[in-house]
Amino acid sequence: MLPFKLVYSDGYYLPIGAHVFPAEKYQRIRARLIESGIASANDFVSPQPASDQDILLVHTPEYVRKLKTGTLSAREELEMEIPYSPELVRAFWLAAGGSILAADYALNDRIAFNLGGGFHHAFPDHGEGFCMIHDVAVAIRRMQRDDKIRTAMTVDCDVHQGNGTAAIFAGVGVPGDLLPSAAGPTITAARPAKIRNAHAGDVFTISLHQENNYPAWKPPSSIDVDLPDQIGDDDYLAWLDNALSSGLRQFEPELLCYIAGADPYREDQLGGLSLTIAGLKRRDELVFRVARARDIPVMVTFAGGYARKVDDTVTIHSNTVLAADYALNDRSAFNLGGGFHHAFPDHGEGFCMLHDVAVAIRRMQRDDKIRTAMTVERVQAVSCFCRYPRKSTSSQKPAVPQRSR
């Protein structure tokens, strides 16, 4: 039995006919989780549809009226890229209810999943890119309305920028100076990504996406990481680590909403990145590990996934559940500071005054809590940088540098 809940309903199926969006994936994910022994039937809970009042926390009355009465214009339906029907409206209301329920469970259990949802292209007054209603935003606003949280963070790892998320939670920000993030894998110098910052408000938005992909216009998130085409596992993970480190230096969320798109996969039909299935699982592990280290509850939605083989998409999403289970059962602990390994007994070197790791080991030995210890270091010669949104006198955006020692 899993230590968290999976919110699911057969009603998540989107009645859109033959389409690149694999509407059957939700049922197949549930079946895979049970057949593989990852989850049991008792791990699943059924949602109720969101109320109209819940939807109106994010979406405009006029847009909601059009959806409920079937009076979208031809252009508005075309922008959604899925055929309108009353059954489709019910499916999206149900997905929003599922994200509300998953957010509520996450606050109690530290992690919860909505196996539907993640419709991050929906705007307050219209839908785009297969997305009618922004279920994640509705869940956040409902938690805030009920005084269960004050602040939230969205971490969007879909291959497409979360333009609806950025617009809904838009803040006014200014370019900032460059600061180093936590160490990560070497970032390829010939193909740098770009980080854009803009934030003010009670929801901090992070989007890690392919720059040369949908949507053409990308409204600013709190942090946008515009990735080059064909970026692979290690560089992707370095930029994700960079963005998380930067975001959590600036903001303290009471809920993290993880939009775990499967479409950065190298075999995705609508993506242009080169992540492997194993790399995507490492991505999930990184998000859960960082959240656990800071004791931040995580609500997960699955968003996009358009692999040529639907089974690959199902595997990627199922692995996200496995990564979460591992994170909650992991006995490791993290100090997000420290690691000052250049300090000597009688002097400091290389930015290091005291050797905190050695002090911790000797203290545990002194207190008879351990007899032996091992240190394992993963050190890179290149640190990646991110932008910190402080006031800047220059309006020009500097390039993201690499620094070596």
N, C-alpha and C positions, 0 to 999 in steps of 0.2 A: 504494500500500500504506500502511495506517495505521501510525503509530508505536506502536501498542498493540494488545492482543488483545481480541476480542469472544468471550465464552464463550456458546455456544448449543448446544441440542439440540432435535430434533423432539419429544423426550420432554417438553419443557416444556408442551406442550399439556395443558390441564386438562380432563379428561372430566366436565364438569358440565352438559352439555345446554344448552338454551336458557336464557340467563342474561344479566344486565346486564354481567357481567365478560366482555370479548371474548377468549375463550380462544385465538382464532386470531391474536391480535395479534403474538405472538412470531415466528411463521412469516412474517407479513406485514412485520414490521420487517426481518428478515433479507433477504427478497426485495427490499424497497425499497432497502436499503443497497447491494446488489449491482447492481440495475438502474440506479440513479442514478449509479453509479461512485464512490460514497463509500468503499466497501469492496470487497475482492476475496475470493474463497473462501479464500485463504491467511490472511486476517485472523481467521478464525474457528477456535476450538478447542473440542473437545467435552469436557464434564465427565464424571466418574464420580459416581454417587450418594454422598452423605455416608454414612459408616458410622454404625451405631447409637451407637457410642462418641462420635462427633462430635455427634450430636443430643443425647446425654445431657449434654454440656457446658452445655446451656442448659435442656433440658426434663426434667421429672421422670420417673423410671422408670415410674410408674404410668400417666402419660399416654402415654408411648411404647408401653407394653404394650397399652393400649387401641387405639391406632392400628394396631399390627401385627396384632392379633387381631380387629379389627373389633368391639370391645365398647364403643364409645362409647354413652352414654345418649342418649335422644332429645333431651334438653335440650342436651347437649354438641354434638350434630350441628346442632341449630337455631342455636346460638350462632355456629357457623362460617359459616352461611348458604350453604353449598355441600354438595351431596350426597356422603356418604362412599362411597368404594369403594377396594378395594386398589390399583387403577390410580392413583387420586388420591394415595394415600400414596406410591407410587413417584415420581410427578411432583414432589411436595414434597421428597422425599429428594434427587432429582436437582437441583432448584433450589438446595438447600442446598449440595450438592457444587459447583455452578456458582459460588456466591458464595465458597466457600473457594478455588477455583481462581482466580477473578478477584482476590481479595485478594492471593494469592501473586504473581500477575503484576503487580499494581499496585506492589508493593514493589520490583520490578525495573525496570518500565517507566514508573513514575510515575503512569500511568493505566491502568485496565482496566475492562471492562464485563462484567457478567452481564446478558444480555438478558432473563432471567427474574428471579425473586426480588423483593426489596423487600417481603416479607410482614410488615409492621410491626405488625399487630394480634394476632399470636400471643403468648400468655403462656406461662410455663413449664409450666403444668398444664392449659391448654385453648387452643382456637383461637377466634378471633372474626373477623368482617368479612372473609370470603373467605380467611383466613389460617390454615393448619394448623400450620406450622413457621416459626419466625423465623430465616430463612436468614442474615440480616445478623449477628445476634447469634451464631449458630453459627460464622460465618466469623471474627468478632473473637475469640471464645474459642479457636478452633483456632489462630489466629496467635499468641495469647498463650501457649497451651499449648506450642507449638513454639518458644517464645522468639524469635519473629521480630519481635514488637512488645511493648511494655509498655503503651502507651496508645493509645486510639482516640477518634475523635469521629464521631458520626452527625449529619448535616445532612439533615433530613427536610423536603422541600418538597412532599409530598403535601398535598392539600386537607384531609385528615383527620389529626387528631393521631396521632402514633405511640405509642399507649397501651401496646402490648406492649413497645416499646423502652424507654419510661420505667420500666415495672415491672421489667423484667429488670435494668436498670442503675441501679436506684433508689439515690439517695444522700440524705443528710440535710443540708439546707441551711437558711439563714436569710435573711430579707429583707435587701436591701442598700440602700445609698445610690444616688443617681442620678448617672450620669456620662455625658458626651457621647460619642457615637460619631463615626466618620468622617463627613464631610459627605455628604449625599445629597440626593435631590430633596425638595422641600417636602412635608411630611406634612399631609394635610388636617385642619385643626383640628376640624371638626365631627364627624369620624369617626375618633377615635384608636384605635389598636390597644393591647393591653395586653401587657406583658412580665412573666413570672413566672420567678423563679430558684430553683433548689435543686440543689446539686451536692456530691457527695463521692464519690471513687472513681477507677477507672482508665479509665472510659469517660465522655466528656462528651456529653450528648445535647441537640441543638437541634431543635425542632419549630416550623415556621412553618405555621399552619393556620387555617382558618375556625373562629371560635369557636362559631357557631351551627350546628354540624354534628356528625355522628358522630365519636367516641363521646360519649355523654351525660356519662359520667364520664371525666375526663381526668387521670390521675395525673401528678404533676409531673415534667417533664423538667428537665435542668440549666437550659435556657432554653426557655420556651414563649412564642411570639408568637401571641396570640389575635387574629386579624384580623377586622375587621367585614365584614359582607356587602357584596358587589359592589365590593370594593377593586380598583383598576386597576393597570396596569403600574408606573407611577412610584412610587406609594406602597408597593406590594409590594416593589419593589427597594430602596427606602429602608429598610424594616424588615428585609429580609434582610441588607443591608449592616450595619445596626445590630447584628443578632444575631451575625453572623460576627465583627465587630470586638470585641464584648463577649466572646464565647466565646474568641477567640484571645488576648485579653489575660489571661484567667484560666487557660488550659490549653494545653499543648503536645502535640498528638497526633502519633503516629508513623504513623497511617493515618487518612484521612478517608473515611467511608462515606457517599456521597451517594445519598439515596433520592429520585430525580428523578421524582416523580409528574407525570403529564400532566393531572391533574384540577383544578388551579386554572384551567384553560381556561374561558372564558366560555360555551362551548357544551357543557360537561360536564353529564351527566344527574344526577350525584350531588354536584355542587359548586355553590357559590353565590358564587364570586369572578368577577372580570371581566377576567382576563388574556387577552391576545391570543397568537397563535402566536409573533409576533415578540417579545413581552414575555417569554414563557417561554424563548425562546432567549437573550435577554439575561440572564435568571436563571441559566441554565446557564453562560454566559460569566463571570458574576460569581463563581460558586463556583469554577470552574477557575482564574480569574485570581488569586483570593485564595490558593488552595492552591499555585499555582505560585510566587507571590511568596515564600511561606514554605517552599517545597520540601517540601510534604506530599504523599505519594502518595494517590491518590484511587481508590477502588473504587466503581463506579456500579451501582445497580440501578434498575429502572424503575417498580416499584410500580403505583399505580392509574392509570386513564385510561378514561373512560366517555363519550367524546364521542358525540353523536348520529350523527356520521359517523365510522366507525372509521378512515377514511383520515386524519382530523385527528389522532387519537391516534397513528397510525403516523408522521405528519409530525413531531409534537412530539418523540417519542422519537428519531427519526432525526436531528433537529436537535441533540439532546444529543450525539450522536456527532460531528457537525460542529463543535460548540463545543469539544469536547475536542481534536479534531485541530488546530483553530486555536490553542488555548492552548499546545500543545506546539510548534507551529511559529512562534509569535509571537516576534519579536525584541525586543519591548519588555521593560523591567525596571521594578520598582517599589521605591520606598522607602516603607515603611508609616509612617514618620515624616515630618517635614519639611513643605515647602509653606508656609514662613513668609513670605508675600508682602507683609506690611505693613512689613517692616524697611527702613529707609533707610540710606544710607551712613554717616550721622553720628548716627543715633538709631533706637530701636525704637518700634513702635506696635502696637496691637491684638493683644496676646499674642505678638508676634514680636520677638525680640532680634537675630537674624542672618538674612539672606536666603540660605538654604541653596541654593536653586535657582540664584541668580545666582553664588554661589561655585562651584558645580559647573560651570556654563557657562564661566566664566572660567578655571577649572583645565583643562578640556578644550582650550580655545583656547591656553592657555599651553603645554600639552604637545603642540601641533600635531596633536591628534586630530580636531579639527573647525575649520572656519573660521567657520561661521554656525550659528545656532540660532533656534528659534521657541518661545515659550511660549504655551500655550493653557490658559486657566483656566475651570473650571466652578465657580462659587461660588454658593451659595444663602444667602439671608438667614436661613433657619431651620435650626437643627441639631436632630436628633432625639436622644433620650436612651434609655439602657437602664439596667437595674438591675445593679449589681455586688454579688455575694453576700458582703457583709461583715456583721459583727454589727451588729444594730440594736436599740435599746432599745424601739422601738415595734413592736407586732404588726400595726398597721394598714398596709395597702399604699397608698402614696401614688399619686396619679394621675401618668401620664407627661406632663410638661410640654412646651411648646415655648418656645424662647428665640430672640429676634431681637435683632439689633444694628442 
